[in-house]
């Protein structure tokens, strides 16, 4: 079964053809990130316009690269939630028109479920149930994946997402957007224990995260030094902040796994490409005897392949939309 997946939830316009939820036949991504760098972050209006300009060509290239036509496609999956509403609307409306004209099933796909599905592409043997840490610029969740389409939230951030905290801290240090990637590279050269930073705890929810205080702590450290005319070692700052964020993620994730007696762990989302997060979890899971699965780095960011993969399982579960499908800016991963 071949699925065409379309993704436009943020600043990447992407399309992909995936066979049986696991085999990528094509994967095309057009990003407007260079334009957003001028503003220090994603500008929703610009993102929406760029999606509208290139979505047709991206989808056409995905079909051509896979050496298929719409007649060969068994379903059209599209990210309908969550994300920037204007950006989502471009993908949803394009997919609706395409599905109607080609007489193909229209499959609504949740963005975070798709991130989790990127692991099915990179790890052909992976099957639910498992526990997944989903970390990105807008989301930080611990999710129990009970089946391909049934999920339960175990923990979540109460304020900033981990990726958002990385980007804002990096911007304060003078790094260009997306700051999380720049910080990860710079941190490899620094001392992770050079600066003592807090580990925020949500006392009434042991698996939840809170990154706003940690972000504020690093920003205040930088501003205080600046007011005194002092310069701080950027590599050490990056390394200390990265260590603190990753420590929070790993600690809560492993606590949830232990308490729920789950030994198969998965990570997903843009921050799952973070080199320290990957190393820490590999080391910890090896010591604890847990199985750890991670997506290939090329599938950590937004892409159409992950959408097509999840749409395959949604289609098998008969999750098919009518032409009144709408985009939704916020929607929990465990929706039905």
VONUMAR-822511 format. One record per residue (C-alpha): residue number from 1; y, z, x; residue in one letter. Coordinates in steps of 0.5 Angstrom, whole numbers, plus 2048, in hexadecimal, padded with zeros to 3 digits. Each point is the difference from the previous one (the first is absolute). Layout:
// residues N
+-----+-----+-----+-----+------+
!  nr !   v !   w !   u ! rest !
+-----+-----+-----+-----+------+
! NUM !   Y !   Z !   X !    a !
...
+-----+-----+-----+-----+------+
// end
This chain:
// residues 336
+-----+-----+-----+-----+------+
!  nr !   v !   w !   u ! rest !
+-----+-----+-----+-----+------+
!   1 ! 800 ! 800 ! 800 !    x !
!   2 ! 807 ! 7FE ! 803 !    x !
!   3 ! 806 ! 804 ! 7FE !    x !
!   4 ! 807 ! 7FE ! 802 !    x !
!   5 ! 804 ! 806 ! 801 !    x !
!   6 ! 808 ! 800 ! 800 !    x !
!   7 ! 804 ! 806 ! 803 !    x !
!   8 ! 808 ! 800 ! 7FF !    x !
!   9 ! 801 ! 808 ! 7FF !    x !
!  10 ! 805 ! 801 ! 806 !    x !
!  11 ! 802 ! 7FB ! 805 !    x !
!  12 ! 7FA ! 7FC ! 802 !    x !
!  13 ! 7FE ! 7FA ! 7FB !    x !
!  14 ! 7F9 ! 7FF ! 801 !    x !
!  15 ! 7FA ! 7FC ! 7FE !    x !
!  16 ! 7F9 ! 800 ! 801 !    x !
!  17 ! 7F9 ! 7FD ! 7FE !    x !
!  18 ! 7FA ! 805 ! 801 !    x !
!  19 ! 7F9 ! 7FF ! 7FE !    x !
!  20 ! 7FC ! 806 ! 7FD !    x !
!  21 ! 805 ! 805 ! 802 !    x !
!  22 ! 7FE ! 800 ! 807 !    x !
!  23 ! 801 ! 7F9 ! 803 !    x !
!  24 ! 807 ! 7FE ! 802 !    x !
!  25 ! 800 ! 7F8 ! 7FF !    x !
!  26 ! 808 ! 800 ! 801 !    x !
!  27 ! 806 ! 805 ! 801 !    x !
!  28 ! 807 ! 7FE ! 800 !    x !
!  29 ! 806 ! 805 ! 801 !    x !
!  30 ! 807 ! 7FE ! 800 !    x !
!  31 ! 805 ! 806 ! 802 !    x !
!  32 ! 807 ! 801 ! 7FF !    x !
!  33 ! 800 ! 806 ! 804 !    x !
!  34 ! 805 ! 7FC ! 806 !    x !
!  35 ! 805 ! 800 ! 7FA !    x !
!  36 ! 7FF ! 807 ! 7FE !    x !
!  37 ! 801 ! 802 ! 807 !    x !
!  38 ! 807 ! 7FF ! 800 !    x !
!  39 ! 801 ! 805 ! 7FA !    x !
!  40 ! 7FB ! 805 ! 803 !    x !
!  41 ! 7FB ! 800 ! 7FA !    x !
!  42 ! 7FE ! 7FC ! 7FB !    x !
!  43 ! 805 ! 7FD ! 7FB !    x !
!  44 ! 7FD ! 7FF ! 7F9 !    x !
!  45 ! 804 ! 7FA ! 7FE !    x !
!  46 ! 7FF ! 7FC ! 807 !    x !
!  47 ! 7F9 ! 802 ! 7FF !    x !
!  48 ! 7FF ! 7FD ! 7F9 !    x !
!  49 ! 804 ! 7FA ! 802 !    x !
!  50 ! 7FC ! 7FE ! 806 !    x !
!  51 ! 7FA ! 801 ! 7FC !    x !
!  52 ! 802 ! 7FB ! 7FB !    x !
!  53 ! 802 ! 7FB ! 805 !    x !
!  54 ! 7F9 ! 800 ! 804 !    x !
!  55 ! 7FB ! 802 ! 7FB !    x !
!  56 ! 7FE ! 7F9 ! 7FE !    x !
!  57 ! 7FF ! 7FE ! 807 !    x !
!  58 ! 7FC ! 806 ! 802 !    x !
!  59 ! 7FB ! 800 ! 7FA !    x !
!  60 ! 7FF ! 7F8 ! 802 !    x !
!  61 ! 7FF ! 802 ! 807 !    x !
!  62 ! 7FB ! 805 ! 7FE !    x !
!  63 ! 7FC ! 7FB ! 7FC !    x !
!  64 ! 800 ! 7FB ! 805 !    x !
!  65 ! 7FE ! 804 ! 806 !    x !
!  66 ! 7FA ! 802 ! 7FC !    x !
!  67 ! 7FF ! 7F9 ! 7FF !    x !
!  68 ! 7FF ! 801 ! 7F8 !    x !
!  69 ! 804 ! 7FE ! 7FA !    x !
!  70 ! 802 ! 804 ! 7FA !    x !
!  71 ! 7FA ! 7FD ! 7FC !    x !
!  72 ! 7FB ! 804 ! 806 !    x !
!  73 ! 804 ! 807 ! 7FE !    x !
!  74 ! 7FC ! 805 ! 7FB !    x !
!  75 ! 806 ! 805 ! 7FF !    x !
!  76 ! 808 ! 801 ! 802 !    x !
!  77 ! 801 ! 807 ! 803 !    x !
!  78 ! 807 ! 802 ! 800 !    x !
!  79 ! 804 ! 807 ! 802 !    x !
!  80 ! 803 ! 802 ! 7FA !    x !
!  81 ! 802 ! 807 ! 802 !    x !
!  82 ! 803 ! 804 ! 803 !    x !
!  83 ! 805 ! 7FD ! 804 !    x !
!  84 ! 807 ! 7FD ! 800 !    x !
!  85 ! 801 ! 7FE ! 7F9 !    x !
!  86 ! 804 ! 7FA ! 801 !    x !
!  87 ! 7FB ! 7FE ! 806 !    x !
!  88 ! 7FA ! 801 ! 7FC !    x !
!  89 ! 802 ! 7FC ! 7FA !    x !
!  90 ! 800 ! 7FA ! 804 !    x !
!  91 ! 7F9 ! 801 ! 802 !    x !
!  92 ! 7FE ! 802 ! 7F9 !    x !
!  93 ! 804 ! 7FA ! 7FC !    x !
!  94 ! 7FD ! 7FB ! 805 !    x !
!  95 ! 7F9 ! 802 ! 800 !    x !
!  96 ! 801 ! 800 ! 7F8 !    x !
!  97 ! 802 ! 7F9 ! 800 !    x !
!  98 ! 7FB ! 7FE ! 805 !    x !
!  99 ! 7FA ! 803 ! 7FC !    x !
! 100 ! 802 ! 7FD ! 7F9 !    x !
! 101 ! 801 ! 7F9 ! 803 !    x !
! 102 ! 7F9 ! 801 ! 804 !    x !
! 103 ! 7FD ! 803 ! 7FA !    x !
! 104 ! 7FD ! 806 ! 805 !    x !
! 105 ! 800 ! 808 ! 7FF !    x !
! 106 ! 806 ! 803 ! 802 !    x !
! 107 ! 7FE ! 807 ! 803 !    x !
! 108 ! 806 ! 805 ! 801 !    x !
! 109 ! 7FF ! 804 ! 807 !    x !
! 110 ! 803 ! 807 ! 802 !    x !
! 111 ! 803 ! 800 ! 807 !    x !
! 112 ! 7FD ! 806 ! 802 !    x !
! 113 ! 7F9 ! 7FE ! 7FE !    x !
! 114 ! 801 ! 7F9 ! 804 !    x !
! 115 ! 801 ! 804 ! 806 !    x !
! 116 ! 7FA ! 804 ! 7FF !    x !
! 117 ! 7FC ! 7F9 ! 7FF !    x !
! 118 ! 803 ! 7FE ! 807 !    x !
! 119 ! 7FA ! 804 ! 803 !    x !
! 120 ! 7FB ! 7FC ! 7FC !    x !
! 121 ! 802 ! 7FA ! 804 !    x !
! 122 ! 800 ! 803 ! 807 !    x !
! 123 ! 7FA ! 805 ! 7FE !    x !
! 124 ! 7FB ! 7FB ! 7FC !    x !
! 125 ! 7FB ! 806 ! 800 !    x !
! 126 ! 805 ! 805 ! 7FC !    x !
! 127 ! 7FF ! 802 ! 7F9 !    x !
! 128 ! 802 ! 806 ! 7FC !    x !
! 129 ! 800 ! 805 ! 7FF !    x !
! 130 ! 805 ! 803 ! 806 !    x !
! 131 ! 806 ! 803 ! 801 !    x !
! 132 ! 806 ! 7FC ! 802 !    x !
! 133 ! 807 ! 802 ! 803 !    x !
! 134 ! 805 ! 7FB ! 7FE !    x !
! 135 ! 806 ! 800 ! 804 !    x !
! 136 ! 806 ! 7FB ! 800 !    x !
! 137 ! 807 ! 800 ! 800 !    x !
! 138 ! 801 ! 802 ! 7F8 !    x !
! 139 ! 7F9 ! 804 ! 7FF !    x !
! 140 ! 7FC ! 805 ! 803 !    x !
! 141 ! 7FA ! 802 ! 7FC !    x !
! 142 ! 7F9 ! 803 ! 801 !    x !
! 143 ! 7FB ! 7FC ! 7FB !    x !
! 144 ! 7F9 ! 801 ! 7FE !    x !
! 145 ! 7FE ! 7F9 ! 7FF !    x !
! 146 ! 7FA ! 801 ! 7FB !    x !
! 147 ! 7FF ! 7F9 ! 7FF !    x !
! 148 ! 803 ! 7F9 ! 801 !    x !
! 149 ! 805 ! 801 ! 7FA !    x !
! 150 ! 7FF ! 808 ! 7FF !    x !
! 151 ! 805 ! 804 ! 804 !    x !
! 152 ! 802 ! 808 ! 800 !    x !
! 153 ! 806 ! 802 ! 804 !    x !
! 154 ! 7FF ! 806 ! 804 !    x !
! 155 ! 806 ! 801 ! 804 !    x !
! 156 ! 807 ! 7FD ! 800 !    x !
! 157 ! 807 ! 800 ! 803 !    x !
! 158 ! 805 ! 805 ! 7FD !    x !
! 159 ! 806 ! 7FC ! 803 !    x !
! 160 ! 800 ! 7FB ! 805 !    x !
! 161 ! 7FA ! 7FB ! 802 !    x !
! 162 ! 7FE ! 801 ! 807 !    x !
! 163 ! 802 ! 7F9 ! 801 !    x !
! 164 ! 807 ! 801 ! 7FE !    x !
! 165 ! 801 ! 806 ! 804 !    x !
! 166 ! 7FE ! 7FC ! 806 !    x !
! 167 ! 805 ! 7FA ! 7FE !    x !
! 168 ! 806 ! 805 ! 7FF !    x !
! 169 ! 7FE ! 804 ! 806 !    x !
! 170 ! 800 ! 7FA ! 804 !    x !
! 171 ! 806 ! 7FD ! 7FE !    x !
! 172 ! 804 ! 807 ! 802 !    x !
! 173 ! 7FD ! 7FF ! 807 !    x !
! 174 ! 803 ! 7F9 ! 800 !    x !
! 175 ! 7FA ! 7FC ! 7FF !    x !
! 176 ! 800 ! 7F9 ! 7FB !    x !
! 177 ! 7FC ! 800 ! 7FA !    x !
! 178 ! 7FA ! 800 ! 7FF !    x !
! 179 ! 801 ! 807 ! 804 !    x !
! 180 ! 7F9 ! 802 ! 7FF !    x !
! 181 ! 7FD ! 7FB ! 805 !    x !
! 182 ! 806 ! 801 ! 805 !    x !
! 183 ! 7FF ! 807 ! 800 !    x !
! 184 ! 7F8 ! 7FF ! 801 !    x !
! 185 ! 801 ! 7FC ! 806 !    x !
! 186 ! 805 ! 805 ! 803 !    x !
! 187 ! 7FC ! 806 ! 7FE !    x !
! 188 ! 7FB ! 7FE ! 805 !    x !
! 189 ! 804 ! 801 ! 806 !    x !
! 190 ! 802 ! 807 ! 7FE !    x !
! 191 ! 7FE ! 807 ! 800 !    x !
! 192 ! 7FE ! 802 ! 7F8 !    x !
! 193 ! 801 ! 807 ! 802 !    x !
! 194 ! 807 ! 800 ! 803 !    x !
! 195 ! 804 ! 802 ! 7F9 !    x !
! 196 ! 7FD ! 805 ! 7FB !    x !
! 197 ! 800 ! 7FD ! 7F9 !    x !
! 198 ! 7FE ! 804 ! 7FA !    x !
! 199 ! 7FA ! 7FE ! 7FC !    x !
! 200 ! 802 ! 800 ! 7F9 !    x !
! 201 ! 7FB ! 803 ! 7FB !    x !
! 202 ! 800 ! 800 ! 7F8 !    x !
! 203 ! 7FD ! 807 ! 7FF !    x !
! 204 ! 7FD ! 7FF ! 7F9 !    x !
! 205 ! 7FD ! 7F9 ! 801 !    x !
! 206 ! 7FC ! 800 ! 807 !    x !
! 207 ! 7FF ! 7F9 ! 800 !    x !
! 208 ! 807 ! 7FD ! 7FF !    x !
! 209 ! 805 ! 7FE ! 805 !    x !
! 210 ! 808 ! 801 ! 801 !    x !
! 211 ! 803 ! 7FC ! 805 !    x !
! 212 ! 808 ! 801 ! 7FE !    x !
! 213 ! 800 ! 807 ! 804 !    x !
! 214 ! 7FD ! 7FD ! 806 !    x !
! 215 ! 805 ! 7FA ! 800 !    x !
! 216 ! 806 ! 804 ! 7FF !    x !
! 217 ! 7FE ! 804 ! 806 !    x !
! 218 ! 7FF ! 7FA ! 805 !    x !
! 219 ! 807 ! 7FE ! 7FD !    x !
! 220 ! 803 ! 806 ! 801 !    x !
! 221 ! 7FE ! 801 ! 808 !    x !
! 222 ! 802 ! 7F9 ! 801 !    x !
! 223 ! 807 ! 801 ! 7FD !    x !
! 224 ! 801 ! 807 ! 803 !    x !
! 225 ! 7FF ! 7FD ! 807 !    x !
! 226 ! 805 ! 7FB ! 7FF !    x !
! 227 ! 805 ! 805 ! 7FE !    x !
! 228 ! 7FF ! 803 ! 806 !    x !
! 229 ! 800 ! 7FA ! 804 !    x !
! 230 ! 7F9 ! 800 ! 802 !    x !
! 231 ! 7FB ! 7FB ! 801 !    x !
! 232 ! 7F9 ! 801 ! 7FD !    x !
! 233 ! 7FA ! 7FC ! 803 !    x !
! 234 ! 7FE ! 7FB ! 7FB !    x !
! 235 ! 7F9 ! 800 ! 802 !    x !
! 236 ! 7FF ! 807 ! 7FF !    x !
! 237 ! 803 ! 800 ! 7FA !    x !
! 238 ! 7FC ! 7FB ! 7FD !    x !
! 239 ! 7FA ! 803 ! 802 !    x !
! 240 ! 801 ! 807 ! 7FE !    x !
! 241 ! 802 ! 7FD ! 7F9 !    x !
! 242 ! 7FA ! 7FB ! 7FF !    x !
! 243 ! 7FC ! 806 ! 802 !    x !
! 244 ! 802 ! 805 ! 7FB !    x !
! 245 ! 800 ! 7FA ! 7FA !    x !
! 246 ! 7F9 ! 7FE ! 802 !    x !
! 247 ! 7FE ! 808 ! 801 !    x !
! 248 ! 802 ! 801 ! 7F9 !    x !
! 249 ! 7FC ! 7FA ! 7FD !    x !
! 250 ! 7FA ! 801 ! 804 !    x !
! 251 ! 800 ! 808 ! 7FF !    x !
! 252 ! 800 ! 7FF ! 7F8 !    x !
! 253 ! 7FB ! 7FA ! 800 !    x !
! 254 ! 7FB ! 804 ! 804 !    x !
! 255 ! 801 ! 806 ! 7FC !    x !
! 256 ! 7FF ! 7FC ! 7F9 !    x !
! 257 ! 7FA ! 7FC ! 803 !    x !
! 258 ! 7FD ! 807 ! 802 !    x !
! 259 ! 801 ! 803 ! 7F9 !    x !
! 260 ! 7FE ! 7FA ! 7FC !    x !
! 261 ! 7FA ! 800 ! 805 !    x !
! 262 ! 801 ! 7F8 ! 801 !    x !
! 263 ! 7FE ! 7FD ! 807 !    x !
! 264 ! 802 ! 7F9 ! 7FF !    x !
! 265 ! 808 ! 800 ! 802 !    x !
! 266 ! 804 ! 7FA ! 7FF !    x !
! 267 ! 807 ! 7FE ! 802 !    x !
! 268 ! 805 ! 7FB ! 7FD !    x !
! 269 ! 807 ! 7FE ! 800 !    x !
! 270 ! 805 ! 7FE ! 805 !    x !
! 271 ! 800 ! 806 ! 803 !    x !
! 272 ! 7F9 ! 800 ! 801 !    x !
! 273 ! 802 ! 7FB ! 806 !    x !
! 274 ! 803 ! 806 ! 804 !    x !
! 275 ! 7FC ! 801 ! 806 !    x !
! 276 ! 800 ! 807 ! 801 !    x !
! 277 ! 7FE ! 801 ! 7F8 !    x !
! 278 ! 7FA ! 7FB ! 802 !    x !
! 279 ! 7FE ! 804 ! 806 !    x !
! 280 ! 801 ! 807 ! 7FD !    x !
! 281 ! 7FB ! 7FE ! 7FB !    x !
! 282 ! 7FB ! 7FD ! 804 !    x !
! 283 ! 800 ! 806 ! 804 !    x !
! 284 ! 800 ! 805 ! 7FB !    x !
! 285 ! 7FB ! 7FC ! 7FB !    x !
! 286 ! 7FB ! 7FF ! 806 !    x !
! 287 ! 800 ! 808 ! 802 !    x !
! 288 ! 7FF ! 801 ! 7F8 !    x !
! 289 ! 7FA ! 7FB ! 7FF !    x !
! 290 ! 805 ! 7FC ! 7FB !    x !
! 291 ! 7FF ! 7F9 ! 7FF !    x !
! 292 ! 807 ! 7FD ! 801 !    x !
! 293 ! 802 ! 7F9 ! 7FE !    x !
! 294 ! 807 ! 7FC ! 802 !    x !
! 295 ! 803 ! 7FA ! 7FE !    x !
! 296 ! 801 ! 7FB ! 805 !    x !
! 297 ! 808 ! 800 ! 802 !    x !
! 298 ! 801 ! 7F9 ! 7FE !    x !
! 299 ! 7FE ! 803 ! 7F9 !    x !
! 300 ! 804 ! 806 ! 800 !    x !
! 301 ! 807 ! 7FD ! 7FE !    x !
! 302 ! 801 ! 7FD ! 7F9 !    x !
! 303 ! 7FB ! 7FA ! 7FF !    x !
! 304 ! 7FD ! 7FB ! 7FB !    x !
! 305 ! 7F9 ! 801 ! 803 !    x !
! 306 ! 800 ! 808 ! 7FD !    x !
! 307 ! 802 ! 7FE ! 7FA !    x !
! 308 ! 7FB ! 7FA ! 7FF !    x !
! 309 ! 7FB ! 805 ! 802 !    x !
! 310 ! 802 ! 806 ! 7FB !    x !
! 311 ! 801 ! 7FA ! 7FA !    x !
! 312 ! 7F8 ! 7FE ! 801 !    x !
! 313 ! 7FE ! 807 ! 7FF !    x !
! 314 ! 805 ! 801 ! 7FA !    x !
! 315 ! 7FE ! 7F9 ! 7FD !    x !
! 316 ! 7F8 ! 803 ! 800 !    x !
! 317 ! 803 ! 806 ! 7FD !    x !
! 318 ! 803 ! 7FB ! 7FA !    x !
! 319 ! 807 ! 802 ! 802 !    x !
! 320 ! 803 ! 7FA ! 7FE !    x !
! 321 ! 808 ! 7FF ! 7FD !    x !
! 322 ! 803 ! 7FC ! 7FB !    x !
! 323 ! 806 ! 7FC ! 801 !    x !
! 324 ! 804 ! 806 ! 7FE !    x !
! 325 ! 7FF ! 804 ! 806 !    x !
! 326 ! 806 ! 803 ! 803 !    x !
! 327 ! 802 ! 803 ! 807 !    x !
! 328 ! 800 ! 807 ! 801 !    x !
! 329 ! 804 ! 804 ! 805 !    x !
! 330 ! 7FC ! 806 ! 800 !    x !
! 331 ! 7F9 ! 801 ! 7FE !    x !
! 332 ! 7FB ! 805 ! 802 !    x !
! 333 ! 7FA ! 7FD ! 804 !    x !
! 334 ! 7FB ! 804 ! 7FB !    x !
! 335 ! 803 ! 7FC ! 7FA !    x !
! 336 ! 7FB ! 7FD ! 7FB !    x !
+-----+-----+-----+-----+------+
// end
